[in-house]
Amino acid sequence: MQHYQDIEDYLYQAIPLAQAMGVKVRHAAEDAVTLWAPLEPNINHCATIFGGSAAAVATLAGWLLVYRKLQALGIRGQVMVRRSQMDYQKAMHGAFTASTLTVADTVWQRMAGAWPRAAWRGCSWRWNWSAAG
């Protein structure tokens, strides 16, 4: 498995919460990101993953995807999350991953054409979840 130490280091520097949560980068390309997090220190009073931790890791995956794509497009800028929403289907009893879904090239092209204007507000992102345990 490839290790993404430089990307993890940047993630920890930019978003210190990621390191405190034990988040690891499993995959980080310009078109897909997968993050992994352990049960500890993300455990809640029911011995499952705390919902806030799950939401944070999903948000980090989307944030990192946009950051990586901006790098690939040669665009300098800051990535900021405007809104996040998550539905919880079942408890996660162990380590988990958050993976971004594929974003159509037309969406990236629209975003790149809109940069640096605030037209990115209309873009939405979706994530896949998998949980071990």
N, C-alpha and C positions, 0 to 999 in steps of 0.2 A: 504494500500500500504506500502510495506517495505521501510524504509528509509536507505540509504547507506551513513550515515554521515562520517564514517571512510574513505571510498573510495573518497567521495567528498573532504574531508579535504586533502587527499593525492593529488588529482587532482589539487586543488587550490594551494597547496605548490609547486608541480612540474611544473605546467603550470598556472601561475597567470592570464593569459588572460581568462581562463575558469571562474574564479570568476567575473572578470570585465564584462563578457558577460552574467552573470546570469545563467550559465549552472548548471543544476541539474541532478543527476544520478537517473534515474527511474528504471533501472535494470542493474546489473553488476554481471554476473556469468563468469565462465571460458569459456563458449561457446557462450555467447551473451551479448551485451551491448546496452542499450538504454539511450540516453541523451536527455534532454529537454532544450530548451532555449526560453526566452520570446521575444516578439517584441522589447520592450525597454530593453536594450540599443543597440539592433542590427538593428535599423531602418535606412533606407537610405532616400535620398531626395524625393523618391516617396511614402513614408510611407509604404514600404514593407521591408522585411528582406534584409539586405545588403548581397550581394553575398559572400563577404569575410567572413562574420560571418557564413553563411551556410557551406562554405567549411571548416572553422575552426572547427565547431562542428562535422562534419563528420569525419574529421581527428582525433579529440579527441576521438571519439567513437572507431575508429580502433586502435588507440594508446592504449586506456584503455583495449580493448579486448586482445591485445597481452600481456600487462602488467599482466592482471589477469591470463591468461593462463600460463605465465612463473611462476607466484606464485604457481599455482596448480601443475605444473610439478616439483616444487622445484628448478627451475633454477634461478640463480641470474644474473642479467645483466641489461643493459640499452636499452630502446626502443627508436629508432630514426627513424623519417620518412624520407625516401629518396625521394619520389615523391608523388604528389597528383594531381589528375585530377578530374574535376567535370563538368558535363553538366547541364545546367539550362533549365528545360522544361517550367516552368511558375513561376510567381511571388508568393511569400508566404506573405500573408497578416496578419499573426498573429504568435503566439507561434508555435514552430515546434519541432519535434523530429528527431533524427538520430539513426537508429538501424542497428547493424551489421547483415549481413546474416550468415548463418551457414557455418562454415569452416570444410571441410571433415577431419576426424580423420587421414587419410593418410598424409594430408598436415601438421598437427601438429606433427605427428611422424617424418616426414622428417625434419621439423624445429628443433625438439628436438635433433635428431641425428646429425644435422649440428652444433649445438651449441658447442663451442662459435665461430666457424668459420663464415665467412661473407656469407655463402651460403643462408642466408635468403633473399638475394637481389631479388631472382626470385619469391618471393611470392607476390600475389596481393590480394587485399581486395575489397569487394563491400559493399555498404550500402543501406538501404531502407530509404526513407524519408516520413514523413507525416506532413502536415501542417494544423493547425486549422485556421479558419477565412477566 
